């Protein structure tokens, strides 16, 4: 009696999809599966893709041997993920074809991290680079836990917002500045809410209006604004403390010591030599001293209105009244701290 053979396609669709969506299946494997038959072609196109690598989409320099000059193309790293190809560049004018190919290989690709590097996000980018509309179309096929955008141009097209919303980072949105940027304040206010919003701004100019920072603190659970000092009014700083008290959100920001003291004076906190002193019973000052030989300093925590204002690495010189020093300040109560 001849043994019965079961066709692969007699299996339920859910089982077939679970086989295709195993994270060990690479994009190269999906290309091979598509060539097997039309049924698998449709299943592959409708499946989710779970690559094990991070994805980098960047403007990259390439050398043209015929022209003996350098030009720029859009480079992709971490998507192909095969033994033969780890990094690829998209030929000039073929960005639409690349996006259509990706659309046939998965319905959504889920990455732990996506990085967008050196884009200006313009609609009228030259044909050798992926423009803002094409990047937005590609982003509709991708999701990520963490999104990092490297900014190297002084101005940005508002379409960057639709790209961020399309990628929809579930955990962290990180902006990395390599030059000073004049960001549209309304664009920043309309960023989609994420658990963690961070800016890396060492040595680069970056401005936030008082309205923008209040909107961001109310919307995002954790914000870090980098190492460049923010110029905000004392009243805005006090309102930030009120927002973190109501929401449980946290803001990490660099401020001029003189500006911080203007705000603290509004709640009855003043400096006396190397210490901070509160004149109000409802405002408590806690001190943690660090007696390191190279840099003795103190951390202060101001407890008020069900929130904390923590001031880090405050040296004796700063506390003695030199207002030109920058200090790192955290508004809000981090995990592990007590909340009254």
QUIRAVEN-V765119 format. One record per backbone hydrogen bond with DSSP energy under -0.5 kcal/mol. NH is the residue of the N-H (numbers start at 1). CO is the residue of the C=O. If there is no record, write none. Layout:
nh: {NH/NH}
co: {CO/CO}
This chain:
nh: {10/11/15/16/17/18/19/20/21/22/25/26/27/28/30/31/32/33/34/35/36/37/41/42/43/44/45/46/47/49/55/56/57/58/59/60/60/62/64/64/65/68/69/71/73/74/74/75/75/76/77/78/82/88/90/91/93/94/98/99/100/101/102/103/104/104/105/105/106/107/108/109/110/111/111/114/115/116/117/117/118/119/125/129/132/135/136/137/138/139/140/141/142/143/144/145/145/146/147/148/149/150/150/151/151/152/157/160/161/162/163/164/165/166/167/168/170/171/172/173/174/175/176/176/177/177/178/179/181/182/183/188/189/190/191/196/197/198/199/200/201/204/207/213/214/215/216/217/218/219/220/221/222/223/224/225/230/232/237/238/239/240/241/242/243/244/245/246/247/248/250/251/252/253/253/255/257/258/260/261/262/263/264/265/266/266/267/267/268/269/270/272/274/275/277/279/283/284/284/286/286/288/290/291/292/297/298/299/300/301/302/303/303/304/304/307/309/310/311/312/312/314/315/316/319/320/321/322/323/325/327/328/329/329/330/331/331/332/332/334/337}
co: {7/8/12/12/13/14/15/16/17/19/22/24/80/80/26/27/28/29/30/31/33/33/37/38/39/40/41/42/44/108/113/77/115/75/117/58/73/71/62/69/63/64/64/62/60/90/128/58/73/88/56/86/85/76/74/89/127/91/94/95/96/97/98/99/100/101/101/102/102/47/47/141/49/109/143/146/55/148/57/115/150/150/122/126/122/131/132/133/134/135/136/138/139/109/167/111/112/112/172/114/174/116/148/149/176/150/120/157/158/158/159/160/161/162/163/164/144/145/145/196/147/198/149/174/175/200/151/151/205/154/181/184/185/186/188/171/222/173/224/175/199/201/181/209/210/211/212/213/214/215/216/194/195/250/197/252/254/230/233/234/235/236/237/238/239/240/241/242/243/244/221/331/223/251/329/327/325/323/256/257/258/259/260/261/262/263/263/264/265/264/277/275/272/272/270/268/280/282/303/284/301/299/297/289/290/290/314/288/311/286/309/284/301/302/307/304/302/330/300/310/328/298/313/296/315/316/318/317/321/322/255/312/253/327/310/251/329/308/330/332/334}
